[in-house]
């Protein structure tokens, strides 16, 4: 299990230091050493999305160590929830009036003679700390579980789609690189048909192609990393769901659900920001067109944007959670 969460919280550059990564405002994670290397004149340019952000004069760990999403993943990486020992059986059970049953009866008997309230075995609820009977506690935790499932399903789907897009982008880049390699050969052949004047132009075009190939290969590495991370989030969501489904201990169940629901807004923002960053419409491609003019005897390269065909994937919208409806 830990390896899945390790992929999520490892540094986005060196892919190590899962215990010591910091999340910057664009939701990307880096270890302290990698962060320092990318800070120039108190300005940090994210190596992944290229967003600039000012870095406070205070210590980096204090500036970027307050985000709760990395801590949430780290708890799962450390098997924190599996090590919770407190069980509901340790809580005292007393005779008393269930607050939820009492409230339901009052609503049913509105404007009528109130029946005598039933004394039954009750315990404090882990979540809302109300004194509830076993049936009401079950209803409470089931609602909490279902609300968490609803969020997890949405984020699983979002992660799956982002993973598909990342992998598809690399498929198209491989085809582009093959085209670029062929284009290099064509350009080299063309130069022998032209006069000495075009040699400088040829070198310029080849340089552009090489730069684009290098950039696309770098982007492929990033997309490979993105695909691993989104697959890891998808697997992590599955693991969390299985944990919630199988957990019998209500203390552990409450802790797992509460911790996830605390970070689900940040997770939503993470997936939404990442979906914008890896948007296929932002992908550009150099297209060669031969021009018979004196200044460009070989031809010219132009960037085309957003004309790639990818495997179909969509990013779902995320709504604010309304959990704990029983309180």
LONULO-566049 format. One record per residue (C-alpha): x, y, z; residue number from 1. Coordinates in Angstrom, 1 decimal. Each point is the difference from the previous one (the first is absolute). Layout:
<c1:X, c2:Y, c3:Z, pos:NUM>
...
This chain:
<c1:0.0, c2:0.0, c3:0.0, pos:1>
<c1:2.7, c2:2.4, c3:1.0, pos:2>
<c1:1.6, c2:0.0, c3:-3.5, pos:3>
<c1:-3.2, c2:1.5, c3:-1.5, pos:4>
<c1:0.1, c2:2.9, c3:2.4, pos:5>
<c1:3.7, c2:0.4, c3:-0.4, pos:6>
<c1:-0.4, c2:0.7, c3:-3.7, pos:7>
<c1:-2.5, c2:2.8, c3:0.9, pos:8>
<c1:2.1, c2:1.8, c3:2.6, pos:9>
<c1:3.5, c2:-0.5, c3:-1.5, pos:10>
<c1:1.8, c2:3.0, c3:-1.4, pos:11>
<c1:-1.2, c2:0.8, c3:-3.5, pos:12>
<c1:3.6, c2:0.5, c3:-1.2, pos:13>
<c1:2.2, c2:-2.5, c3:1.7, pos:14>
<c1:-2.9, c2:-2.4, c3:0.8, pos:15>
<c1:1.4, c2:-0.7, c3:3.5, pos:16>
<c1:-0.3, c2:1.3, c3:3.5, pos:17>
<c1:-3.7, c2:-0.9, c3:0.5, pos:18>
<c1:0.3, c2:0.9, c3:3.8, pos:19>
<c1:1.4, c2:3.5, c3:-0.6, pos:20>
<c1:-1.9, c2:1.5, c3:-3.0, pos:21>
<c1:-1.6, c2:3.4, c3:0.1, pos:22>
<c1:-3.1, c2:1.1, c3:-2.0, pos:23>
<c1:0.3, c2:3.4, c3:-1.8, pos:24>
<c1:-3.2, c2:2.0, c3:-0.9, pos:25>
<c1:-0.4, c2:-1.7, c3:-3.4, pos:26>
<c1:-0.3, c2:-3.3, c3:1.9, pos:27>
<c1:3.2, c2:-1.5, c3:-1.3, pos:28>
<c1:2.3, c2:-1.7, c3:2.5, pos:29>
<c1:3.8, c2:0.4, c3:0.3, pos:30>
<c1:2.6, c2:-0.8, c3:2.6, pos:31>
<c1:1.8, c2:2.9, c3:1.6, pos:32>
<c1:3.2, c2:-0.5, c3:-2.1, pos:33>
<c1:-1.9, c2:0.1, c3:-3.3, pos:34>
<c1:-2.0, c2:3.1, c3:1.1, pos:35>
<c1:3.2, c2:1.9, c3:0.9, pos:36>
<c1:1.5, c2:-0.7, c3:-3.4, pos:37>
<c1:-3.0, c2:1.6, c3:-1.7, pos:38>
<c1:-0.1, c2:3.2, c3:2.1, pos:39>
<c1:1.5, c2:3.1, c3:-1.6, pos:40>
<c1:-0.2, c2:3.4, c3:1.7, pos:41>
<c1:-2.8, c2:-1.2, c3:2.3, pos:42>
<c1:-2.0, c2:-1.2, c3:-3.1, pos:43>
<c1:-0.9, c2:-3.7, c3:-0.4, pos:44>
<c1:-0.8, c2:-1.2, c3:-3.5, pos:45>
<c1:-1.8, c2:-3.4, c3:0.3, pos:46>
<c1:2.0, c2:-2.5, c3:-2.1, pos:47>
<c1:-3.2, c2:-1.8, c3:-0.9, pos:48>
<c1:-2.5, c2:2.7, c3:-1.0, pos:49>
<c1:2.4, c2:3.0, c3:-0.2, pos:50>
<c1:-2.2, c2:2.1, c3:2.3, pos:51>
<c1:1.9, c2:2.8, c3:1.7, pos:52>
<c1:-0.6, c2:0.6, c3:3.7, pos:53>
<c1:1.8, c2:2.1, c3:2.6, pos:54>
<c1:1.8, c2:-1.8, c3:2.8, pos:55>
<c1:-0.3, c2:1.6, c3:3.5, pos:56>
<c1:3.2, c2:1.0, c3:1.8, pos:57>
<c1:-0.9, c2:-2.6, c3:2.7, pos:58>
<c1:1.2, c2:-3.6, c3:0.0, pos:59>
<c1:-1.3, c2:-2.0, c3:-3.0, pos:60>
<c1:-1.3, c2:-2.7, c3:2.2, pos:61>
<c1:-2.1, c2:2.6, c3:1.9, pos:62>
<c1:-1.2, c2:1.6, c3:-3.2, pos:63>
<c1:-1.1, c2:-3.2, c3:-1.8, pos:64>
<c1:-0.4, c2:-2.5, c3:2.9, pos:65>
<c1:-3.5, c2:1.0, c3:1.1, pos:66>
<c1:-2.0, c2:-1.8, c3:-2.8, pos:67>
<c1:-2.2, c2:-2.8, c3:1.2, pos:68>
<c1:-0.1, c2:-2.1, c3:-3.2, pos:69>
<c1:3.6, c2:-1.3, c3:0.2, pos:70>
<c1:-0.5, c2:-0.8, c3:3.7, pos:71>
<c1:-3.1, c2:-2.0, c3:-0.9, pos:72>
<c1:1.9, c2:-2.1, c3:-2.6, pos:73>
<c1:2.9, c2:-0.3, c3:2.4, pos:74>
<c1:-2.3, c2:-1.5, c3:2.7, pos:75>
<c1:-1.0, c2:-2.7, c3:-2.5, pos:76>
<c1:3.6, c2:-0.5, c3:-1.0, pos:77>
<c1:0.9, c2:-0.7, c3:3.6, pos:78>
<c1:-3.1, c2:-2.2, c3:0.5, pos:79>
<c1:-1.2, c2:2.4, c3:2.7, pos:80>
<c1:-3.7, c2:-1.1, c3:-0.3, pos:81>
<c1:0.9, c2:-3.7, c3:0.3, pos:82>
<c1:1.8, c2:0.7, c3:3.3, pos:83>
<c1:-2.9, c2:1.7, c3:1.7, pos:84>
<c1:-0.8, c2:-2.3, c3:3.0, pos:85>
<c1:-3.0, c2:1.7, c3:1.7, pos:86>
<c1:-3.2, c2:-2.0, c3:-0.6, pos:87>
<c1:-3.6, c2:0.9, c3:0.7, pos:88>
<c1:-0.3, c2:-2.8, c3:2.5, pos:89>
<c1:2.3, c2:1.9, c3:2.3, pos:90>
<c1:-2.5, c2:2.8, c3:0.3, pos:91>
<c1:-2.5, c2:-0.2, c3:2.9, pos:92>
<c1:-3.6, c2:-1.0, c3:-0.9, pos:93>
<c1:-2.6, c2:1.5, c3:2.3, pos:94>
<c1:-3.8, c2:0.0, c3:0.2, pos:95>
<c1:-1.5, c2:3.2, c3:-1.3, pos:96>
<c1:-2.0, c2:1.9, c3:-2.6, pos:97>
<c1:1.3, c2:-0.1, c3:-3.6, pos:98>
<c1:0.2, c2:3.6, c3:-1.2, pos:99>
<c1:-0.7, c2:-0.9, c3:-3.6, pos:100>
<c1:-3.0, c2:-2.3, c3:0.8, pos:101>
<c1:-1.4, c2:2.7, c3:2.3, pos:102>
<c1:0.3, c2:2.6, c3:-2.8, pos:103>
<c1:-1.7, c2:-2.3, c3:-2.5, pos:104>
<c1:-2.8, c2:-0.7, c3:2.3, pos:105>
<c1:-0.6, c2:3.7, c3:0.7, pos:106>
<c1:-0.2, c2:0.7, c3:-3.7, pos:107>
<c1:-2.5, c2:-2.9, c3:-0.5, pos:108>
<c1:-2.2, c2:1.0, c3:2.9, pos:109>
<c1:-0.1, c2:3.7, c3:-0.7, pos:110>
<c1:-3.1, c2:1.7, c3:1.5, pos:111>
<c1:-0.8, c2:-3.3, c3:1.7, pos:112>
<c1:0.4, c2:-1.4, c3:3.4, pos:113>
<c1:3.6, c2:-1.0, c3:0.4, pos:114>
<c1:0.5, c2:-3.7, c3:0.8, pos:115>
<c1:2.3, c2:-1.0, c3:2.8, pos:116>
<c1:3.6, c2:-0.2, c3:-1.2, pos:117>
<c1:1.5, c2:-3.4, c3:-0.1, pos:118>
<c1:3.1, c2:-0.8, c3:2.2, pos:119>
<c1:2.5, c2:-2.1, c3:-1.9, pos:120>
<c1:3.7, c2:-0.8, c3:-0.2, pos:121>
<c1:1.9, c2:3.0, c3:-1.4, pos:122>
<c1:3.6, c2:1.1, c3:-0.7, pos:123>
<c1:1.7, c2:3.2, c3:-1.2, pos:124>
<c1:0.4, c2:0.2, c3:-3.7, pos:125>
<c1:3.7, c2:0.4, c3:-1.1, pos:126>
<c1:-1.0, c2:2.6, c3:-2.6, pos:127>
<c1:-2.5, c2:2.4, c3:1.6, pos:128>
<c1:0.3, c2:-1.2, c3:3.6, pos:129>
<c1:-3.8, c2:-0.3, c3:0.3, pos:130>
<c1:-1.3, c2:-2.7, c3:2.3, pos:131>
<c1:-1.5, c2:-2.5, c3:-2.5, pos:132>
<c1:-1.4, c2:-3.5, c3:-0.1, pos:133>
<c1:1.7, c2:-2.6, c3:-2.1, pos:134>
<c1:-2.5, c2:0.4, c3:-2.8, pos:135>
<c1:0.4, c2:3.7, c3:-0.3, pos:136>
<c1:3.8, c2:-0.3, c3:0.2, pos:137>
<c1:-0.2, c2:-2.5, c3:-2.8, pos:138>
<c1:-2.1, c2:2.4, c3:-2.1, pos:139>
<c1:2.5, c2:2.8, c3:0.8, pos:140>
<c1:3.1, c2:-1.9, c3:-1.0, pos:141>
<c1:-1.7, c2:-1.4, c3:-3.1, pos:142>
<c1:-0.8, c2:3.6, c3:-1.2, pos:143>
<c1:3.6, c2:0.9, c3:0.7, pos:144>
<c1:1.2, c2:-3.0, c3:-1.9, pos:145>
<c1:-2.2, c2:0.7, c3:-3.0, pos:146>
<c1:1.0, c2:3.7, c3:-0.1, pos:147>
<c1:3.6, c2:-1.1, c3:-0.1, pos:148>
<c1:-0.7, c2:-2.5, c3:-2.7, pos:149>
<c1:-1.6, c2:2.6, c3:-2.1, pos:150>
<c1:3.1, c2:2.3, c3:0.2, pos:151>
<c1:2.4, c2:-2.9, c3:-0.6, pos:152>
<c1:-1.9, c2:-1.2, c3:-3.1, pos:153>
<c1:0.2, c2:3.5, c3:-1.5, pos:154>
<c1:3.8, c2:0.3, c3:0.7, pos:155>
<c1:0.7, c2:-3.5, c3:-1.3, pos:156>
<c1:-1.7, c2:0.9, c3:-3.2, pos:157>
<c1:1.8, c2:3.3, c3:-0.3, pos:158>
<c1:3.4, c2:-1.6, c3:0.7, pos:159>
<c1:-0.8, c2:-2.8, c3:-2.5, pos:160>
<c1:-0.8, c2:2.6, c3:-2.7, pos:161>
<c1:3.1, c2:2.1, c3:0.7, pos:162>
<c1:2.1, c2:-3.2, c3:-0.2, pos:163>
<c1:-1.5, c2:-0.9, c3:-3.4, pos:164>
<c1:0.7, c2:3.5, c3:-1.3, pos:165>
<c1:3.6, c2:-0.1, c3:1.2, pos:166>
<c1:0.6, c2:-3.4, c3:-1.6, pos:167>
<c1:-1.7, c2:1.1, c3:-3.2, pos:168>
<c1:2.1, c2:3.2, c3:-0.2, pos:169>
<c1:3.1, c2:-2.2, c3:-0.1, pos:170>
<c1:-1.4, c2:-2.2, c3:-2.7, pos:171>
<c1:-0.5, c2:3.1, c3:-2.2, pos:172>
<c1:3.5, c2:1.3, c3:0.9, pos:173>
<c1:1.6, c2:-3.2, c3:-1.2, pos:174>
<c1:-1.8, c2:0.4, c3:-3.3, pos:175>
<c1:1.2, c2:3.6, c3:-0.1, pos:176>
<c1:3.6, c2:-1.0, c3:0.7, pos:177>
<c1:-0.1, c2:-2.5, c3:-2.8, pos:178>
<c1:-1.3, c2:2.7, c3:-2.3, pos:179>
<c1:2.7, c2:2.4, c3:1.2, pos:180>
<c1:2.7, c2:-2.6, c3:-0.6, pos:181>
<c1:-1.2, c2:-0.6, c3:-3.5, pos:182>
<c1:-0.2, c2:3.7, c3:-0.6, pos:183>
<c1:3.6, c2:0.4, c3:1.1, pos:184>
<c1:1.0, c2:-2.5, c3:-2.7, pos:185>
<c1:-2.2, c2:1.8, c3:-2.6, pos:186>
<c1:1.5, c2:3.4, c3:0.9, pos:187>
<c1:3.5, c2:-1.4, c3:-0.2, pos:188>
<c1:-0.6, c2:-1.4, c3:-3.5, pos:189>
<c1:-1.6, c2:3.2, c3:-1.1, pos:190>
<c1:3.1, c2:2.0, c3:0.9, pos:191>
<c1:2.1, c2:-1.8, c3:-2.7, pos:192>
<c1:-2.4, c2:1.3, c3:-2.7, pos:193>
<c1:0.4, c2:3.6, c3:1.1, pos:194>
<c1:2.9, c2:2.5, c3:0.0, pos:195>
<c1:2.4, c2:0.8, c3:2.8, pos:196>
<c1:-2.3, c2:2.8, c3:1.2, pos:197>
<c1:-2.5, c2:-2.4, c3:1.5, pos:198>
<c1:2.5, c2:-1.8, c3:2.3, pos:199>
<c1:-0.5, c2:2.4, c3:2.9, pos:200>
<c1:-3.8, c2:-0.2, c3:-0.4, pos:201>
<c1:0.3, c2:-3.8, c3:0.1, pos:202>
<c1:1.9, c2:0.0, c3:3.2, pos:203>
<c1:-2.6, c2:2.3, c3:1.6, pos:204>
<c1:-2.9, c2:-2.3, c3:-1.0, pos:205>
<c1:1.9, c2:-3.1, c3:1.3, pos:206>
<c1:0.7, c2:1.8, c3:3.2, pos:207>
<c1:-3.7, c2:0.8, c3:0.5, pos:208>
<c1:-0.9, c2:-3.6, c3:-0.7, pos:209>
<c1:2.6, c2:-1.3, c3:2.4, pos:210>
<c1:-1.2, c2:2.4, c3:2.7, pos:211>
<c1:-3.6, c2:-1.1, c3:-0.6, pos:212>
<c1:1.0, c2:-3.7, c3:0.2, pos:213>
<c1:1.9, c2:0.7, c3:3.2, pos:214>
<c1:-2.9, c2:1.9, c3:1.5, pos:215>
<c1:-2.5, c2:-2.7, c3:-1.0, pos:216>
<c1:2.2, c2:-2.7, c3:1.5, pos:217>
<c1:0.2, c2:2.0, c3:3.2, pos:218>
<c1:-3.8, c2:0.4, c3:-0.1, pos:219>
<c1:-0.3, c2:-3.8, c3:-0.5, pos:220>
<c1:2.0, c2:-0.5, c3:3.2, pos:221>
<c1:-2.3, c2:2.4, c3:1.8, pos:222>
<c1:-3.2, c2:-1.7, c3:-1.4, pos:223>
<c1:1.4, c2:-3.4, c3:0.9, pos:224>
<c1:0.4, c2:1.4, c3:3.6, pos:225>
<c1:-3.5, c2:1.6, c3:-0.2, pos:226>
<c1:-1.5, c2:-3.3, c3:-1.2, pos:227>
<c1:1.6, c2:-1.9, c3:2.9, pos:228>
<c1:-1.2, c2:2.6, c3:2.5, pos:229>
<c1:-3.6, c2:0.0, c3:-1.2, pos:230>
<c1:0.0, c2:-3.8, c3:-0.2, pos:231>
<c1:1.3, c2:0.1, c3:3.6, pos:232>
<c1:-2.8, c2:2.4, c3:1.0, pos:233>
<c1:-2.5, c2:-2.3, c3:-1.7, pos:234>
<c1:1.4, c2:-3.0, c3:1.8, pos:235>
<c1:0.2, c2:1.9, c3:3.3, pos:236>
<c1:-3.7, c2:0.9, c3:-0.4, pos:237>
<c1:-0.7, c2:-3.7, c3:-0.5, pos:238>
<c1:2.0, c2:-0.9, c3:3.1, pos:239>
<c1:-1.8, c2:2.6, c3:2.1, pos:240>
<c1:-3.4, c2:-1.2, c3:-1.3, pos:241>
<c1:0.9, c2:-3.6, c3:0.9, pos:242>
<c1:1.2, c2:1.1, c3:3.4, pos:243>
<c1:-3.3, c2:1.8, c3:0.6, pos:244>
<c1:-2.0, c2:-2.9, c3:-1.3, pos:245>
<c1:1.6, c2:-2.6, c3:2.1, pos:246>
<c1:0.7, c2:2.0, c3:3.2, pos:247>
<c1:-1.9, c2:-1.3, c3:2.9, pos:248>
<c1:1.4, c2:2.2, c3:2.7, pos:249>
<c1:-2.1, c2:3.2, c3:0.0, pos:250>
<c1:2.8, c2:2.1, c3:1.6, pos:251>
<c1:2.3, c2:-0.9, c3:-2.9, pos:252>
<c1:-2.9, c2:0.4, c3:-2.5, pos:253>
<c1:-0.8, c2:3.5, c3:1.3, pos:254>
<c1:3.7, c2:1.0, c3:0.0, pos:255>
<c1:0.5, c2:-1.3, c3:-3.6, pos:256>
<c1:-3.1, c2:1.8, c3:-1.4, pos:257>
<c1:0.6, c2:3.2, c3:1.9, pos:258>
<c1:3.7, c2:0.3, c3:-1.1, pos:259>
<c1:-1.0, c2:-0.6, c3:-3.6, pos:260>
<c1:-2.9, c2:2.5, c3:0.0, pos:261>
<c1:2.3, c2:2.6, c3:1.5, pos:262>
<c1:2.3, c2:-0.2, c3:-3.1, pos:263>
<c1:-2.5, c2:-0.7, c3:-2.7, pos:264>
<c1:-0.3, c2:3.6, c3:-1.0, pos:265>
<c1:3.7, c2:0.3, c3:-0.4, pos:266>
<c1:0.0, c2:-3.3, c3:-2.0, pos:267>
<c1:-2.7, c2:1.5, c3:-2.2, pos:268>
<c1:2.1, c2:3.1, c3:-0.6, pos:269>
<c1:3.0, c2:-2.1, c3:-0.7, pos:270>
<c1:-1.8, c2:-2.0, c3:-2.7, pos:271>
<c1:-1.6, c2:3.1, c3:-1.5, pos:272>
<c1:3.4, c2:1.8, c3:-0.2, pos:273>
<c1:1.7, c2:-3.0, c3:-1.4, pos:274>
<c1:-2.7, c2:-0.5, c3:-2.6, pos:275>
<c1:0.6, c2:3.6, c3:-1.2, pos:276>
<c1:3.8, c2:-0.5, c3:0.0, pos:277>
<c1:0.0, c2:-3.1, c3:-2.2, pos:278>
<c1:-2.8, c2:1.2, c3:-2.3, pos:279>
<c1:0.6, c2:-1.5, c3:-3.5, pos:280>
<c1:-1.1, c2:3.3, c3:-1.5, pos:281>
<c1:3.3, c2:1.5, c3:1.3, pos:282>
<c1:2.1, c2:-2.5, c3:-1.9, pos:283>
<c1:1.8, c2:1.5, c3:-3.0, pos:284>
<c1:1.5, c2:-1.6, c3:-3.0, pos:285>
<c1:2.6, c2:1.2, c3:-2.6, pos:286>
<c1:-1.3, c2:-0.3, c3:-3.5, pos:287>
<c1:2.4, c2:0.3, c3:-3.0, pos:288>
<c1:-1.1, c2:1.8, c3:-3.1, pos:289>
<c1:2.2, c2:0.6, c3:-3.0, pos:290>
<c1:0.1, c2:3.5, c3:-1.2, pos:291>
<c1:1.6, c2:1.1, c3:-3.3, pos:292>
<c1:1.2, c2:3.4, c3:1.1, pos:293>
<c1:3.5, c2:1.5, c3:0.0, pos:294>
<c1:0.2, c2:0.4, c3:3.8, pos:295>
<c1:-1.1, c2:-3.5, c3:0.9, pos:296>
<c1:1.2, c2:-2.3, c3:-2.7, pos:297>
<c1:-0.5, c2:-3.2, c3:2.0, pos:298>
<c1:-3.3, c2:0.9, c3:1.7, pos:299>
<c1:-1.2, c2:1.0, c3:3.5, pos:300>
<c1:-1.3, c2:-1.6, c3:3.2, pos:301>
<c1:-3.2, c2:1.1, c3:1.6, pos:302>
<c1:-1.6, c2:-1.0, c3:3.3, pos:303>
<c1:-3.5, c2:-1.5, c3:-0.2, pos:304>
<c1:-2.1, c2:-0.2, c3:3.2, pos:305>
<c1:-2.8, c2:-2.3, c3:1.1, pos:306>
<c1:-0.3, c2:-2.3, c3:-3.0, pos:307>
<c1:0.9, c2:-3.2, c3:1.7, pos:308>
<c1:-2.3, c2:-3.1, c3:0.1, pos:309>
<c1:0.0, c2:-1.6, c3:3.4, pos:310>
<c1:-1.7, c2:-2.9, c3:1.7, pos:311>
<c1:-3.3, c2:1.3, c3:1.4, pos:312>
<c1:0.0, c2:1.2, c3:3.6, pos:313>
<c1:-1.9, c2:2.7, c3:1.9, pos:314>
<c1:0.5, c2:1.8, c3:3.2, pos:315>
<c1:-3.0, c2:-0.1, c3:2.4, pos:316>
<c1:-1.0, c2:3.1, c3:1.9, pos:317>
<c1:0.3, c2:-0.1, c3:3.8, pos:318>
<c1:-2.7, c2:1.3, c3:2.4, pos:319>
<c1:0.6, c2:1.1, c3:3.5, pos:320>
<c1:-0.7, c2:-2.8, c3:2.5, pos:321>
<c1:-3.0, c2:0.0, c3:2.2, pos:322>
<c1:0.9, c2:-2.8, c3:2.4, pos:323>
<c1:-1.2, c2:-0.6, c3:3.5, pos:324>
<c1:-3.7, c2:0.5, c3:-0.9, pos:325>
<c1:-1.1, c2:-1.7, c3:3.3, pos:326>
<c1:1.4, c2:2.8, c3:2.2, pos:327>
